[in-house]
Amino acid sequence: MKLYVKIALFVVLFIAVSAILAALILYNKKHPDTAKTKPDFIIAAPLLQKEFEDNEKTASARYINKILEVTGTIASITPAGSNHLNISLKTGSDMSSVICTFPAVGDQSRLKTGDEITLRGECSGFLMDVLLNNCSTVMTRK
């Protein structure tokens, strides 16, 4: 086999192995524990929703992939999947809310619609609603 064919095969093999290793590392990456992480921003749910509604591009650049501590009133609580829970916070808008996804149902079972809650989560964007993932409860007031 010619030398340039051997070099080309080695380069292709090296790239393939590197891609597989990178994919495995990203797939197994742990989510940050939002209960113990210091928030990047502390904001009320209506203000967060209004910022995304007024200028989505600026709000996205500011909040996406950041840890937010959001305070608001629970509008609804719905199960999502086998072991997840979605809590929607009122924003004053009939069209959108702040939706917070909790990874486990556990300690959120005592929450009720109308409770005032402060939670922490990672902002993942705006699709009619502001989406927070991997949330944890910081404080609840009845």
Biotite code that builds the C-alpha atoms (Angstrom):
import biotite.structure as struc

atoms = struc.array([
    struc.Atom([0.000, 0.000, 0.000], chain_id="A", res_id=1, res_name="MET", atom_name="CA", element="C"),
    struc.Atom([1.255, 3.451, -0.864], chain_id="A", res_id=2, res_name="LYS", atom_name="CA", element="C"),
    struc.Atom([2.352, 5.831, 1.872], chain_id="A", res_id=3, res_name="LEU", atom_name="CA", element="C"),
    struc.Atom([-0.278, 8.518, 1.147], chain_id="A", res_id=4, res_name="TYR", atom_name="CA", element="C"),
    struc.Atom([-3.092, 5.901, 1.400], chain_id="A", res_id=5, res_name="VAL", atom_name="CA", element="C"),
    struc.Atom([-1.759, 4.758, 4.781], chain_id="A", res_id=6, res_name="LYS", atom_name="CA", element="C"),
    struc.Atom([-1.603, 8.368, 6.012], chain_id="A", res_id=7, res_name="ILE", atom_name="CA", element="C"),
    struc.Atom([-5.141, 9.070, 4.766], chain_id="A", res_id=8, res_name="ALA", atom_name="CA", element="C"),
    struc.Atom([-6.497, 5.946, 6.497], chain_id="A", res_id=9, res_name="LEU", atom_name="CA", element="C"),
    struc.Atom([-4.719, 6.894, 9.728], chain_id="A", res_id=10, res_name="PHE", atom_name="CA", element="C"),
    struc.Atom([-6.196, 10.432, 9.618], chain_id="A", res_id=11, res_name="VAL", atom_name="CA", element="C"),
    struc.Atom([-9.728, 9.101, 8.956], chain_id="A", res_id=12, res_name="VAL", atom_name="CA", element="C"),
    struc.Atom([-9.399, 6.559, 11.769], chain_id="A", res_id=13, res_name="LEU", atom_name="CA", element="C"),
    struc.Atom([-8.074, 9.228, 14.154], chain_id="A", res_id=14, res_name="PHE", atom_name="CA", element="C"),
    struc.Atom([-10.986, 11.571, 13.347], chain_id="A", res_id=15, res_name="ILE", atom_name="CA", element="C"),
    struc.Atom([-13.552, 8.767, 13.799], chain_id="A", res_id=16, res_name="ALA", atom_name="CA", element="C"),
    struc.Atom([-12.157, 7.716, 17.192], chain_id="A", res_id=17, res_name="VAL", atom_name="CA", element="C"),
    struc.Atom([-11.991, 11.365, 18.330], chain_id="A", res_id=18, res_name="SER", atom_name="CA", element="C"),
    struc.Atom([-15.612, 11.948, 17.316], chain_id="A", res_id=19, res_name="ALA", atom_name="CA", element="C"),
    struc.Atom([-16.794, 8.847, 19.176], chain_id="A", res_id=20, res_name="ILE", atom_name="CA", element="C"),
    struc.Atom([-14.918, 9.874, 22.340], chain_id="A", res_id=21, res_name="LEU", atom_name="CA", element="C"),
    struc.Atom([-16.292, 13.431, 22.176], chain_id="A", res_id=22, res_name="ALA", atom_name="CA", element="C"),
    struc.Atom([-19.851, 12.109, 21.734], chain_id="A", res_id=23, res_name="ALA", atom_name="CA", element="C"),
    struc.Atom([-19.482, 9.775, 24.731], chain_id="A", res_id=24, res_name="LEU", atom_name="CA", element="C"),
    struc.Atom([-18.144, 12.567, 26.933], chain_id="A", res_id=25, res_name="ILE", atom_name="CA", element="C"),
    struc.Atom([-20.988, 14.928, 25.988], chain_id="A", res_id=26, res_name="LEU", atom_name="CA", element="C"),
    struc.Atom([-23.630, 12.188, 26.369], chain_id="A", res_id=27, res_name="TYR", atom_name="CA", element="C"),
    struc.Atom([-22.474, 11.344, 29.902], chain_id="A", res_id=28, res_name="ASN", atom_name="CA", element="C"),
    struc.Atom([-22.024, 14.959, 31.033], chain_id="A", res_id=29, res_name="LYS", atom_name="CA", element="C"),
    struc.Atom([-23.793, 15.667, 34.332], chain_id="A", res_id=30, res_name="LYS", atom_name="CA", element="C"),
    struc.Atom([-26.308, 18.500, 34.698], chain_id="A", res_id=31, res_name="HIS", atom_name="CA", element="C"),
    struc.Atom([-25.388, 21.151, 37.248], chain_id="A", res_id=32, res_name="PRO", atom_name="CA", element="C"),
    struc.Atom([-27.048, 20.734, 40.650], chain_id="A", res_id=33, res_name="ASP", atom_name="CA", element="C"),
    struc.Atom([-29.148, 23.891, 40.578], chain_id="A", res_id=34, res_name="THR", atom_name="CA", element="C"),
    struc.Atom([-29.969, 23.623, 44.281], chain_id="A", res_id=35, res_name="ALA", atom_name="CA", element="C"),
    struc.Atom([-26.301, 24.223, 45.136], chain_id="A", res_id=36, res_name="LYS", atom_name="CA", element="C"),
    struc.Atom([-25.344, 26.476, 42.235], chain_id="A", res_id=37, res_name="THR", atom_name="CA", element="C"),
    struc.Atom([-25.223, 30.244, 42.664], chain_id="A", res_id=38, res_name="LYS", atom_name="CA", element="C"),
    struc.Atom([-27.730, 31.834, 40.239], chain_id="A", res_id=39, res_name="PRO", atom_name="CA", element="C"),
    struc.Atom([-26.488, 34.091, 37.460], chain_id="A", res_id=40, res_name="ASP", atom_name="CA", element="C"),
    struc.Atom([-29.691, 36.166, 37.632], chain_id="A", res_id=41, res_name="PHE", atom_name="CA", element="C"),
    struc.Atom([-32.499, 36.631, 40.180], chain_id="A", res_id=42, res_name="ILE", atom_name="CA", element="C"),
    struc.Atom([-35.735, 37.733, 38.523], chain_id="A", res_id=43, res_name="ILE", atom_name="CA", element="C"),
    struc.Atom([-39.553, 37.633, 38.861], chain_id="A", res_id=44, res_name="ALA", atom_name="CA", element="C"),
    struc.Atom([-41.464, 35.413, 36.412], chain_id="A", res_id=45, res_name="ALA", atom_name="CA", element="C"),
    struc.Atom([-43.537, 38.261, 34.855], chain_id="A", res_id=46, res_name="PRO", atom_name="CA", element="C"),
    struc.Atom([-40.408, 40.343, 34.218], chain_id="A", res_id=47, res_name="LEU", atom_name="CA", element="C"),
    struc.Atom([-38.545, 37.378, 32.680], chain_id="A", res_id=48, res_name="LEU", atom_name="CA", element="C"),
    struc.Atom([-41.414, 36.629, 30.311], chain_id="A", res_id=49, res_name="GLN", atom_name="CA", element="C"),
    struc.Atom([-41.761, 40.321, 29.375], chain_id="A", res_id=50, res_name="LYS", atom_name="CA", element="C"),
    struc.Atom([-38.051, 40.595, 28.539], chain_id="A", res_id=51, res_name="GLU", atom_name="CA", element="C"),
    struc.Atom([-38.312, 37.627, 26.145], chain_id="A", res_id=52, res_name="PHE", atom_name="CA", element="C"),
    struc.Atom([-41.527, 38.975, 24.640], chain_id="A", res_id=53, res_name="GLU", atom_name="CA", element="C"),
    struc.Atom([-40.119, 42.499, 24.135], chain_id="A", res_id=54, res_name="ASP", atom_name="CA", element="C"),
    struc.Atom([-36.760, 41.508, 22.646], chain_id="A", res_id=55, res_name="ASN", atom_name="CA", element="C"),
    struc.Atom([-36.197, 37.776, 22.284], chain_id="A", res_id=56, res_name="GLU", atom_name="CA", element="C"),
    struc.Atom([-32.734, 38.105, 20.744], chain_id="A", res_id=57, res_name="LYS", atom_name="CA", element="C"),
    struc.Atom([-31.317, 40.214, 23.594], chain_id="A", res_id=58, res_name="THR", atom_name="CA", element="C"),
    struc.Atom([-33.013, 38.127, 26.301], chain_id="A", res_id=59, res_name="ALA", atom_name="CA", element="C"),
    struc.Atom([-31.765, 34.902, 24.706], chain_id="A", res_id=60, res_name="SER", atom_name="CA", element="C"),
    struc.Atom([-28.196, 36.170, 24.661], chain_id="A", res_id=61, res_name="ALA", atom_name="CA", element="C"),
    struc.Atom([-28.516, 37.215, 28.292], chain_id="A", res_id=62, res_name="ARG", atom_name="CA", element="C"),
    struc.Atom([-30.352, 34.243, 29.846], chain_id="A", res_id=63, res_name="TYR", atom_name="CA", element="C"),
    struc.Atom([-29.973, 31.051, 27.775], chain_id="A", res_id=64, res_name="ILE", atom_name="CA", element="C"),
    struc.Atom([-27.702, 28.437, 29.415], chain_id="A", res_id=65, res_name="ASN", atom_name="CA", element="C"),
    struc.Atom([-27.581, 30.530, 32.592], chain_id="A", res_id=66, res_name="LYS", atom_name="CA", element="C"),
    struc.Atom([-28.873, 29.555, 36.040], chain_id="A", res_id=67, res_name="ILE", atom_name="CA", element="C"),
    struc.Atom([-31.878, 31.719, 36.953], chain_id="A", res_id=68, res_name="LEU", atom_name="CA", element="C"),
    struc.Atom([-33.597, 32.117, 40.305], chain_id="A", res_id=69, res_name="GLU", atom_name="CA", element="C"),
    struc.Atom([-37.232, 32.906, 39.455], chain_id="A", res_id=70, res_name="VAL", atom_name="CA", element="C"),
    struc.Atom([-40.053, 33.906, 41.809], chain_id="A", res_id=71, res_name="THR", atom_name="CA", element="C"),
    struc.Atom([-43.698, 33.604, 40.836], chain_id="A", res_id=72, res_name="GLY", atom_name="CA", element="C"),
    struc.Atom([-47.140, 32.185, 41.554], chain_id="A", res_id=73, res_name="THR", atom_name="CA", element="C"),
    struc.Atom([-47.882, 28.606, 40.487], chain_id="A", res_id=74, res_name="ILE", atom_name="CA", element="C"),
    struc.Atom([-50.462, 28.539, 37.671], chain_id="A", res_id=75, res_name="ALA", atom_name="CA", element="C"),
    struc.Atom([-50.464, 24.771, 37.102], chain_id="A", res_id=76, res_name="SER", atom_name="CA", element="C"),
    struc.Atom([-48.659, 21.576, 38.033], chain_id="A", res_id=77, res_name="ILE", atom_name="CA", element="C"),
    struc.Atom([-48.544, 18.744, 35.496], chain_id="A", res_id=78, res_name="THR", atom_name="CA", element="C"),
    struc.Atom([-46.623, 15.457, 35.330], chain_id="A", res_id=79, res_name="PRO", atom_name="CA", element="C"),
    struc.Atom([-44.231, 15.233, 32.382], chain_id="A", res_id=80, res_name="ALA", atom_name="CA", element="C"),
    struc.Atom([-43.005, 11.809, 31.430], chain_id="A", res_id=81, res_name="GLY", atom_name="CA", element="C"),
    struc.Atom([-42.430, 9.028, 33.910], chain_id="A", res_id=82, res_name="SER", atom_name="CA", element="C"),
    struc.Atom([-40.487, 10.875, 36.601], chain_id="A", res_id=83, res_name="ASN", atom_name="CA", element="C"),
    struc.Atom([-40.663, 14.588, 35.725], chain_id="A", res_id=84, res_name="HIS", atom_name="CA", element="C"),
    struc.Atom([-42.896, 17.448, 36.768], chain_id="A", res_id=85, res_name="LEU", atom_name="CA", element="C"),
    struc.Atom([-43.707, 20.725, 35.004], chain_id="A", res_id=86, res_name="ASN", atom_name="CA", element="C"),
    struc.Atom([-44.720, 23.777, 37.018], chain_id="A", res_id=87, res_name="ILE", atom_name="CA", element="C"),
    struc.Atom([-46.069, 26.809, 35.152], chain_id="A", res_id=88, res_name="SER", atom_name="CA", element="C"),
    struc.Atom([-45.672, 30.216, 36.755], chain_id="A", res_id=89, res_name="LEU", atom_name="CA", element="C"),
    struc.Atom([-48.131, 33.062, 36.122], chain_id="A", res_id=90, res_name="LYS", atom_name="CA", element="C"),
    struc.Atom([-46.770, 35.979, 34.153], chain_id="A", res_id=91, res_name="THR", atom_name="CA", element="C"),
    struc.Atom([-49.841, 38.179, 33.676], chain_id="A", res_id=92, res_name="GLY", atom_name="CA", element="C"),
    struc.Atom([-50.073, 37.092, 30.036], chain_id="A", res_id=93, res_name="SER", atom_name="CA", element="C"),
    struc.Atom([-52.776, 34.704, 28.841], chain_id="A", res_id=94, res_name="ASP", atom_name="CA", element="C"),
    struc.Atom([-50.558, 33.549, 25.981], chain_id="A", res_id=95, res_name="MET", atom_name="CA", element="C"),
    struc.Atom([-47.374, 32.556, 27.807], chain_id="A", res_id=96, res_name="SER", atom_name="CA", element="C"),
    struc.Atom([-45.886, 31.569, 31.134], chain_id="A", res_id=97, res_name="SER", atom_name="CA", element="C"),
    struc.Atom([-42.621, 30.377, 32.645], chain_id="A", res_id=98, res_name="VAL", atom_name="CA", element="C"),
    struc.Atom([-42.482, 26.565, 32.528], chain_id="A", res_id=99, res_name="ILE", atom_name="CA", element="C"),
    struc.Atom([-40.127, 24.896, 34.998], chain_id="A", res_id=100, res_name="CYS", atom_name="CA", element="C"),
    struc.Atom([-39.223, 21.224, 34.569], chain_id="A", res_id=101, res_name="THR", atom_name="CA", element="C"),
    struc.Atom([-38.186, 19.301, 37.679], chain_id="A", res_id=102, res_name="PHE", atom_name="CA", element="C"),
    struc.Atom([-36.138, 16.116, 37.122], chain_id="A", res_id=103, res_name="PRO", atom_name="CA", element="C"),
    struc.Atom([-37.881, 14.170, 39.919], chain_id="A", res_id=104, res_name="ALA", atom_name="CA", element="C"),
    struc.Atom([-41.356, 14.387, 41.434], chain_id="A", res_id=105, res_name="VAL", atom_name="CA", element="C"),
    struc.Atom([-40.082, 13.921, 45.051], chain_id="A", res_id=106, res_name="GLY", atom_name="CA", element="C"),
    struc.Atom([-40.339, 17.037, 47.220], chain_id="A", res_id=107, res_name="ASP", atom_name="CA", element="C"),
    struc.Atom([-42.558, 18.993, 44.785], chain_id="A", res_id=108, res_name="GLN", atom_name="CA", element="C"),
    struc.Atom([-45.611, 16.861, 45.667], chain_id="A", res_id=109, res_name="SER", atom_name="CA", element="C"),
    struc.Atom([-46.559, 19.256, 48.507], chain_id="A", res_id=110, res_name="ARG", atom_name="CA", element="C"),
    struc.Atom([-46.881, 22.240, 46.122], chain_id="A", res_id=111, res_name="LEU", atom_name="CA", element="C"),
    struc.Atom([-50.311, 23.547, 45.095], chain_id="A", res_id=112, res_name="LYS", atom_name="CA", element="C"),
    struc.Atom([-51.687, 25.927, 42.504], chain_id="A", res_id=113, res_name="THR", atom_name="CA", element="C"),
    struc.Atom([-51.621, 29.469, 43.851], chain_id="A", res_id=114, res_name="GLY", atom_name="CA", element="C"),
    struc.Atom([-48.515, 28.989, 46.031], chain_id="A", res_id=115, res_name="ASP", atom_name="CA", element="C"),
    struc.Atom([-45.764, 31.589, 45.745], chain_id="A", res_id=116, res_name="GLU", atom_name="CA", element="C"),
    struc.Atom([-42.527, 29.809, 44.838], chain_id="A", res_id=117, res_name="ILE", atom_name="CA", element="C"),
    struc.Atom([-38.881, 30.661, 44.261], chain_id="A", res_id=118, res_name="THR", atom_name="CA", element="C"),
    struc.Atom([-36.998, 28.152, 42.157], chain_id="A", res_id=119, res_name="LEU", atom_name="CA", element="C"),
    struc.Atom([-33.709, 27.790, 40.385], chain_id="A", res_id=120, res_name="ARG", atom_name="CA", element="C"),
    struc.Atom([-33.216, 26.335, 36.910], chain_id="A", res_id=121, res_name="GLY", atom_name="CA", element="C"),
    struc.Atom([-31.250, 26.525, 33.692], chain_id="A", res_id=122, res_name="GLU", atom_name="CA", element="C"),
    struc.Atom([-32.882, 28.664, 31.012], chain_id="A", res_id=123, res_name="CYS", atom_name="CA", element="C"),
    struc.Atom([-33.189, 26.869, 27.679], chain_id="A", res_id=124, res_name="SER", atom_name="CA", element="C"),
    struc.Atom([-35.089, 29.440, 25.650], chain_id="A", res_id=125, res_name="GLY", atom_name="CA", element="C"),
    struc.Atom([-38.432, 30.886, 24.638], chain_id="A", res_id=126, res_name="PHE", atom_name="CA", element="C"),
    struc.Atom([-41.138, 29.106, 22.620], chain_id="A", res_id=127, res_name="LEU", atom_name="CA", element="C"),
    struc.Atom([-44.286, 31.056, 23.532], chain_id="A", res_id=128, res_name="MET", atom_name="CA", element="C"),
    struc.Atom([-43.224, 30.196, 27.114], chain_id="A", res_id=129, res_name="ASP", atom_name="CA", element="C"),
    struc.Atom([-39.907, 30.725, 28.872], chain_id="A", res_id=130, res_name="VAL", atom_name="CA", element="C"),
    struc.Atom([-38.421, 27.280, 29.535], chain_id="A", res_id=131, res_name="LEU", atom_name="CA", element="C"),
    struc.Atom([-36.351, 26.393, 32.610], chain_id="A", res_id=132, res_name="LEU", atom_name="CA", element="C"),
    struc.Atom([-34.881, 22.900, 32.940], chain_id="A", res_id=133, res_name="ASN", atom_name="CA", element="C"),
    struc.Atom([-33.351, 20.919, 35.783], chain_id="A", res_id=134, res_name="ASN", atom_name="CA", element="C"),
    struc.Atom([-35.183, 23.056, 38.360], chain_id="A", res_id=135, res_name="CYS", atom_name="CA", element="C"),
    struc.Atom([-35.034, 22.863, 42.137], chain_id="A", res_id=136, res_name="SER", atom_name="CA", element="C"),
    struc.Atom([-37.192, 24.547, 44.767], chain_id="A", res_id=137, res_name="THR", atom_name="CA", element="C"),
    struc.Atom([-35.515, 27.302, 46.777], chain_id="A", res_id=138, res_name="VAL", atom_name="CA", element="C"),
    struc.Atom([-38.493, 28.567, 48.816], chain_id="A", res_id=139, res_name="MET", atom_name="CA", element="C"),
    struc.Atom([-42.290, 28.188, 48.960], chain_id="A", res_id=140, res_name="THR", atom_name="CA", element="C"),
    struc.Atom([-44.935, 30.446, 50.514], chain_id="A", res_id=141, res_name="ARG", atom_name="CA", element="C"),
    struc.Atom([-48.574, 29.426, 50.764], chain_id="A", res_id=142, res_name="LYS", atom_name="CA", element="C"),
])
